[in-house]
Structure formats: structure tokens, C-alpha cells
Amino acid sequence: MKQLVIEGQHKLSGEIKISGAKNSVVALIPAAILSDDEVKLYNVPNISDTKALIDIIELLNGKVTYDDEVMIINSQNIENKVVPENLSKKLRASYYFMGALLGKFHYAEIYFPGGCNIGSRPIDLHINGFKKLGAEVYIEGNKYIIKADKLKGARIYLDFASVGATINIMLAAVKAEGTTYISNAAKEPEIVNVATLLNNMGARVSGAGTNEIKIEGVSKLSSGVIDVIPDRIEAGTYTIIGALLGQDLKISGIIEDHIDALLSKLREMGVNMYIDKNSIIISSPHEFKPINIKTLVFPGFATDLGQPMSVLLTQADGISIFEETIYENRMGHVKYLQKMGANIKVNDRTAIIIGKTPLKGTEVSATDLRAGAAMVVAGLIAEGKTTINDIEHILRGYEKIVEKLQNVGAKIEVIES
């Protein structure tokens, strides 16, 4: 079993370069199979989710080459096969093959997706969207079977602005007959990234990044090229770390608008930052002001940054409130912060955080990806040594996290226990 071991309280300086977005690439790779040709992705992060998706593409008889952040996916010989449970359960985003296979073959057979246990995260919105396009959906045990004689454009309203449902319906609709409208669509940057690739392949998608997306169906998609956008959650995580430990720490390769909600909250806390084009230079202040955080869909405060941010709030002088509105199980990290000395009271999806409290290193676990990131943040500021178990969650979403932190002065390493 692999563990992360961190010796805390070392100041960080130098530069951290942000990798391509996990939440974007996990949709771009399935989207590529809609092409009848070759798709090239640049700035692809080398994370375990990427590798799991490559395994699925290769199972479907696609050809993948991946070297130095460049991935080429050749779909000329793609075959429609069942996506088995041992592959689908590796990550939540395996469900994008539902929309991609349905759009390409009018048939998809895939086992329930996996991923982090941060809430029920039902895929009813996805399924209802497929049905509106003309598909029939069956569940056999742990497997979805989705099929359609033909797909026809439709007006689809999402009860919740779900990123996954918005993208999955786009993938299914790009080759449907007629025009599809997705209302109350999610607005996240990753959706714009996927829509741009689809358009580069010959699709006719407009309105991505707004609350209504229009998709005019086409009969064929060909080759396409796209740059994976920078990972705004990785950027936010390292920015939070910089706020706690930075000495002119530079975080490069960011898009400021993508993390504007976080930057606004950090300024409210009194954090010193200088932003120049696509980089942030950040230093830790002498003290932090307490604030309230409420996670929301984009452009609000990102749910994926709530857990790392809650660690920063333990160091503010006074009472802060962290309210999670997207997923019901975002408090898995709190018991470990309490074990390290944090004063946190949880009521359902709300945490009342009373600071400032010094944290002390101990043995903790990563209950999910972003809880794992929170444990890394906590370990970096804690007195003594912190050992993190279940680090596979962390490695799913943060490319070269150990090397990146070591390069700026952190004492962190992976060990085999």
C-alpha cells in the first residue's frame, strides 16, 4: 500500500506549472470516439483517470498513442463493445461513453460508473436526456443498456445544471437528426472545451458556457485538435497552499477567470497576490480573516475546492462557515482535521470552523480525491509528520503532485508500507 508522508511547516517558493484539466480530459477522450478519423489532444495530464480511459478506448479497438502530454486517438476501427465493470468502476467519468457510444452507434452497454464517494450523484438527468433524444434505457443488474433506432433532436431542460449531464447529452446529440436545445445547461469551462473539440471535428454546437446550448445535428465527424484547458481545481489547490506557505510562490499556466471566485475569497481573507497574465505570485500573510464559503455551480465557488479551502479556514482568526450545496458527502475529511487539532463542528452539509488552531501531524486517510487534497494541505502546514493513506484517490486528479511540491521546497514523499 502506498502512503504519502509529509513533514510540515516548510515555506514554499519557486514555480508550480498547472497541468491540463482532469475534469476536461475525462470528457474529451470519450468525445474523440465520435470521430471517424484521428483526434489529437494537447496538454493531457498523466493521471490514473487518463490511463483508465485509454484502457476503455483500446477495449473498443481504438488506437491511442500518448507521449509528452500529447494524445492521438484513432477511431477508424472503433467497435461497439460492452464496457465491463472492472473498467467502468475505475472512475466516474466512464459514463461519458454512454453518450459517445449512443451518438456513434445508437447503442451503448456499460456498467455503473465508479469514482469518489462524495454523494449519491444519480445520473437520472443523463438518462432522461437520452430518452428525450429517442433512446430506450434498461438496467440489468449493475449494467445500463441504452439503444435507439434513431436519435432525434429535442428540447431538454435540466432540473439541475449538471456538468456530466450537459456533456453526455451533447455527445449523444451531435449526430442526431435535427436540433437539440439543452436548457439550464452547466456553464463550466470544461464544457466549453468539449464543445470546441466537437466543433473542430465538424459538429455544430453553440452557446457552450451559457445556460442554453444549441446542437444542430450532423451526419459525420472527422479529425480534430484541441488543447486541454488548465486544471482550475489544481490551480486553486496550489493557490490555497501558496496562501498558507508561499514566499513569492509562482503558480503558472492558469486562467484567472476560471478561479475568480476563489481569488475573491482569498483577497477577503487578506492574502497577498500578484496576478500577471497567466500566473499568480502569492505569499502567506501574517494572519487570515475569517470568511464564509458556499459552494455553487460555476462561476460560483467550486465544490471541488471546498475541502482544501476548509483547511485554510482553520488558520483564520475567528469563526468561518463552509457550506456545501452540491454533494452531500463532502465532509469526509473533517474527522481527520479534528484529529489533527482543528475545531470544526458539522451540521449536515455545513461546517462551522473556529480558528486559529495549530494542526499536528498524524495518520490520516484520503476518503476521496478532494478530501485527499485537503489532507495534503493540512499535512503541509501541520507540526511534525503526517502520513496519508488511500492516496490512489489523490493520484487520480493531481499530476505529479509529489514532484511539484518537492520542487518548491515541500518535504513530501510516497512510501510503500
C-alpha positions in Angstrom: 0.0 0.0 0.0 1.3 3.4 -0.9 1.3 6.3 1.5 2.2 10.0 1.4 4.4 11.2 4.2 4.7 15.0 4.7 6.9 16.9 7.1 5.1 20.1 7.7 5.7 23.8 8.1 8.3 24.4 5.3 7.9 27.6 3.3 7.4 27.2 -0.4 9.0 29.3 -3.2 9.7 28.7 -6.8 7.2 27.8 -9.6 4.4 25.3 -10.0 3.1 24.7 -13.5 -0.5 23.8 -13.8 -1.4 20.7 -15.8 -4.3 20.0 -18.1 -7.7 19.8 -16.5 -8.8 16.4 -15.2 -12.5 17.3 -15.5 -12.0 18.3 -19.1 -9.8 15.4 -20.4 -12.0 12.8 -18.9 -14.8 14.0 -21.3 -12.5 14.9 -24.3 -11.2 11.3 -24.6 -14.6 9.7 -24.9 -15.7 12.5 -27.2 -12.9 11.6 -29.6 -14.5 8.3 -30.5 -17.4 10.2 -32.2 -14.8 11.0 -34.9 -14.4 8.6 -37.9 -10.7 9.7 -38.1 -7.9 10.9 -35.8 -8.2 13.3 -32.9 -5.2 15.0 -31.2 -5.3 16.3 -27.7 -2.5 18.5 -26.3 -1.7 19.3 -22.6 -3.1 15.9 -21.4 -2.4 15.2 -17.7 -0.7 11.9 -16.8 -3.1 10.8 -14.1 -4.7 7.5 -13.4 -8.1 8.6 -14.8 -6.4 9.2 -18.1 -4.9 5.8 -18.1 -8.3 4.2 -17.3 -10.0 5.9 -20.2 -7.2 4.8 -22.6 -7.9 1.2 -21.4 -11.6 1.7 -22.5 -10.7 3.2 -25.9 -8.3 0.2 -26.5 -11.0 -2.2 -25.5 -13.2 -0.7 -28.2 -10.4 -1.3 -30.7 -9.4 2.3 -30.9 -5.7 3.2 -31.2 -4.1 5.5 -28.7 -0.6 7.0 -28.6 0.3 9.1 -25.6 3.6 10.8 -25.1 4.8 14.1 -23.6 1.3 15.4 -22.9 0.1 14.7 -26.5 -2.5 12.1 -27.1 -3.6 10.8 -30.5 -6.8 8.8 -30.7 -7.6 6.9 -33.9 -11.2 5.8 -34.1 -11.3 4.5 -37.6 -11.7 0.9 -36.4 -13.8 1.6 -33.2 -16.2 -1.2 -32.4 -19.2 -1.1 -30.1 -18.5 -3.4 -27.1 -19.7 -3.7 -23.6 -17.7 -1.5 -21.2 -17.1 -4.0 -18.4 -17.4 -3.3 -14.7 -13.7 -3.7 -14.0 -13.0 -0.7 -16.3 -16.2 1.4 -15.7 -15.8 1.4 -11.9 -12.3 2.9 -12.0 -13.7 6.4 -12.5 -17.0 8.4 -12.5 -16.3 9.8 -16.0 -16.6 6.4 -17.6 -20.3 7.4 -18.1 -19.3 9.7 -20.9 -19.0 6.5 -23.1 -22.8 6.3 -22.7 -23.3 9.4 -24.7 -20.4 8.8 -27.1 -21.4 5.2 -28.0 -25.1 6.2 -28.2 -24.2 9.0 -30.5 -22.0 6.9 -32.7 -23.7 3.5 -32.7 -27.2 4.3 -31.3 -26.4 1.6 -28.7 -24.4 1.6 -25.5 -23.9 -1.1 -22.9 -21.9 -0.1 -19.8 -21.7 -1.0 -16.2 -22.4 1.6 -13.4 -19.6 4.1 -13.2 -17.3 4.4 -10.2 -15.4 7.3 -8.7 -15.3 9.1 -5.4 -17.9 8.5 -2.7 -19.0 12.1 -2.3 -22.7 11.6 -2.6 -25.4 9.7 -4.5 -24.7 11.6 -7.7 -27.5 9.9 -9.6 -27.4 10.0 -13.4 -31.1 10.4 -13.9 -30.5 13.7 -15.8 -28.3 11.9 -18.3 -30.8 9.1 -18.8 -33.8 11.4 -19.1 -31.8 13.4 -21.7 -31.1 10.2 -23.7 -34.7 9.3 -23.6 -35.7 12.8 -24.9 -33.5 12.1 -27.9 -35.4 8.9 -28.6 -33.4 6.3 -26.7 -34.7 3.4 -24.6 -32.9 2.7 -21.4 -32.8 -0.6 -19.5 -31.0 -1.6 -16.3 -29.8 -5.2 -15.9 -28.3 -5.7 -12.5 -25.3 -3.3 -12.5 -25.4 -2.6 -16.2 -27.1 0.1 -18.4 -28.3 -0.8 -21.9 -29.2 2.3 -23.9 -30.4 1.9 -27.5 -32.3 3.9 -30.2 -33.4 3.2 -33.7 -32.5 6.8 -34.4 -31.8 9.9 -32.4 -33.8 13.0 -33.0 -33.1 16.5 -31.7 -35.2 17.6 -28.7 -35.7 20.4 -26.2 -34.1 19.2 -22.9 -34.4 21.0 -19.6 -32.0 20.0 -16.8 -33.5 20.2 -13.3 -30.0 20.9 -12.1 -27.2 22.4 -14.1 -25.1 19.2 -14.1 -21.8 19.2 -15.8 -21.9 15.5 -16.5 -25.4 15.5 -17.9 -24.7 18.6 -20.1 -21.6 17.0 -21.7 -23.2 13.5 -22.0 -26.3 14.9 -23.8 -24.0 16.9 -26.1 -22.1 13.8 -27.0 -25.3 11.9 -27.8 -26.9 14.8 -29.7 -24.2 16.0 -32.1 -25.1 13.3 -34.7 -28.8 13.3 -34.0 -31.3 14.3 -36.7 -32.5 17.9 -36.2 -31.7 20.4 -33.5 -31.3 19.9 -29.7 -31.5 22.6 -27.1 -30.2 22.0 -23.6 -31.7 24.5 -21.2 -30.3 25.2 -17.7 -27.1 23.8 -19.0 -24.0 23.9 -16.8 -21.5 26.7 -17.7 -18.2 25.2 -16.5 -15.1 25.9 -18.7 -14.7 22.2 -19.3 -18.0 22.2 -21.2 -16.7 24.9 -23.5 -13.5 22.9 -24.0 -15.5 19.8 -25.1 -17.8 21.8 -27.3 -14.8 23.4 -29.0 -13.3 19.9 -29.8 -16.7 18.7 -31.2 -16.9 21.8 -33.4 -13.3 21.3 -34.5 -14.4 17.8 -35.6 -17.3 19.2 -37.6 -20.2 19.4 -35.1 -22.4 22.5 -34.8 -22.6 23.4 -31.1 -23.3 26.9 -30.0 -24.0 28.5 -26.6 -21.5 26.5 -24.6 -20.7 28.4 -21.4 -24.2 29.9 -21.3 -27.4 28.4 -19.8 -28.7 27.2 -23.2 -26.7 25.1 -25.6 -27.9 24.6 -29.2 -26.7 21.5 -31.1 -27.5 21.1 -34.8 -27.0 17.5 -35.7 -24.5 16.5 -38.4 -24.1 13.2 -40.1 -20.3 12.9 -39.8 -17.5 13.9 -37.6 -13.9 13.9 -38.8 -10.4 14.7 -37.3 -10.0 17.4 -34.7 -7.4 19.1 -32.5 -7.8 20.7 -29.0 -5.7 22.0 -26.1 -6.9 20.7 -22.8 -7.6 23.8 -20.6 -5.5 24.3 -17.4 -6.9 22.5 -14.4 -8.7 25.2 -12.4 -9.1 22.8 -9.4 -5.4 22.0 -9.3 -4.7 25.8 -9.8 -7.0 26.5 -6.9 -5.5 23.9 -4.6 -1.9 25.2 -5.1 -3.1 28.7 -4.7 -4.6 27.8 -1.3 -1.3 26.1 -0.4 0.5 29.3 -1.5 -1.7 31.4 0.7 -0.7 29.3 3.7 3.0 28.7 3.0 4.1 30.8 0.0 7.1 33.0 -0.2 6.6 34.6 -3.6 5.4 31.2 -4.9 4.6 31.4 -8.6 1.7 29.3 -10.0 1.8 29.4 -13.8 -0.4 28.3 -16.6 -3.7 29.4 -15.0 -6.8 31.1 -16.5 -7.7 33.8 -13.9 -11.4 33.9 -14.8 -11.7 30.2 -14.1 -10.7 30.6 -10.4 -12.1 34.1 -9.8 -14.5 33.0 -7.0 -11.5 31.6 -5.1 -9.3 34.6 -5.7 -12.1 36.9 -4.5 -12.4 34.9 -1.2 -8.6 34.9 -0.7 -8.5 38.7 -1.1 -11.3 38.9 1.5 -9.1 36.9 3.9 -6.1 39.3 3.4 -3.9 37.1 1.2 -1.2 38.8 -0.8 -1.3 38.0 -4.6 0.1 39.5 -7.8 -1.5 38.3 -11.0 0.2 38.7 -14.3 -1.3 37.3 -17.4 -1.4 33.5 -16.8 0.3 33.3 -13.5 -0.1 34.2 -9.8 2.7 35.1 -7.4 1.4 34.5 -3.8 2.8 35.0 -0.3 1.4 34.0 3.0 0.1 36.9 5.2 0.7 37.2 8.9 -2.9 36.5 9.7 -6.1 35.4 7.9 -9.6 37.0 8.4 -12.5 34.5 8.8 -14.9 34.3 5.9 -17.9 32.2 4.8 -17.8 29.8 1.8 -20.8 28.4 -0.1 -20.1 26.1 -3.0 -22.1 26.7 -6.1 -22.1 25.8 -9.8 -19.8 27.8 -12.0 -19.0 30.7 -11.8 -19.6 30.3 -8.1 -17.1 28.8 -5.6 -16.2 25.3 -6.9 -17.3 22.3 -4.9 -14.0 20.6 -5.7 -12.2 23.4 -3.8 -14.4 23.4 -0.7 -12.5 20.7 1.2 -8.9 22.2 0.6 -10.3 25.6 1.4 -11.7 24.4 4.7 -8.1 23.7 5.8 -7.2 27.3 5.2 -10.2 28.4 7.3 -8.8 26.6 10.3 -6.0 29.1 10.2 -8.3 32.2 10.2 -8.7 34.2 13.4 -12.4 33.7 14.2 -15.4 31.8 13.0 -15.8 30.7 9.4 -18.6 28.7 7.8 -18.1 26.2 4.9 -21.4 25.3 3.3 -21.5 22.5 0.6 -24.6 22.7 -1.7 -23.7 20.3 -4.5 -22.8 16.9 -2.9 -23.9 15.5 0.4 -20.7 13.7 1.4 -18.1 16.4 1.2 -17.3 16.3 4.9 -15.3 13.0 4.9 -12.1 14.9 5.7 -13.3 16.8 8.8 -12.8 13.9 11.2 -9.1 13.8 10.2 -8.8 17.6 10.6 -10.3 17.3 14.0 -7.8 14.5 14.8 -5.0 17.0 13.8 -6.4 19.6 16.2 -8.9 21.6 14.2 -12.0 22.9 15.9 -14.8 22.1 13.5 -18.5 21.4 14.1 -20.5 19.7 11.3 -24.2 20.0 10.8 -25.3 18.1 7.7 -23.6 19.9 4.8 -22.3 22.9 6.8 -19.1 23.1 8.8 -18.5 25.7 11.4 -14.7 26.3 11.7 -13.3 28.1 14.7 -9.7 29.3 14.4 -6.9 29.8 14.6 -5.9 26.3 15.6 -2.5 24.8 15.1 -2.5 21.4 13.4 -0.3 18.5 14.4 0.8 15.7 12.1 -0.7 12.3 12.5 -2.0 9.4 10.4 -5.0 10.2 8.2 -6.8 8.9 5.1 -7.9 10.3 1.8 -11.6 9.4 1.7 -12.0 10.9 -1.8 -10.0 12.9 -4.3 -10.6 16.4 -2.9 -10.6 15.2 0.7 -7.2 13.8 -0.1 -6.1 17.2 -1.4 -7.3 18.7 1.9 -5.1 16.2 3.8 -2.1 17.2 1.7 -2.8 20.9 2.5 -3.2 20.0 6.2 0.0 18.0 6.3 2.0 20.8 4.7 1.0 23.2 7.5 1.0 20.8 10.4 3.7 20.5 13.0 5.6 17.2 12.6 4.9 14.3 10.3 1.6 13.5 8.6 1.0 10.1 6.9 -1.8 9.9 4.4 -3.4 6.5 3.4 -5.5 5.7 0.4 -3.5 8.1 -1.8 -4.8 6.5 -5.0 -7.7 9.0 -4.8 -5.2 11.9 -4.9 -3.2 10.5 -7.8 -6.4 10.2 -9.8 -6.6 14.0 -10.1 -3.2 15.7 -9.4 -0.5 15.1 -11.9 3.0 14.8 -10.4 1.8 16.3 -7.1 4.8 15.0 -5.1 7.4 16.3 -7.6 5.6 19.6 -8.0 5.6 20.2 -4.3 9.1 18.9 -3.7 10.4 21.3 -6.4 9.2 24.3 -4.4 10.5 23.2 -1.0 8.0 20.8 0.5 9.1 17.7 2.4 6.8 15.1 0.9 7.3 11.6 -0.4 5.5 8.4 -1.4 6.4 5.3 0.6 5.4 1.7 0.3 4.0 0.4 3.6 
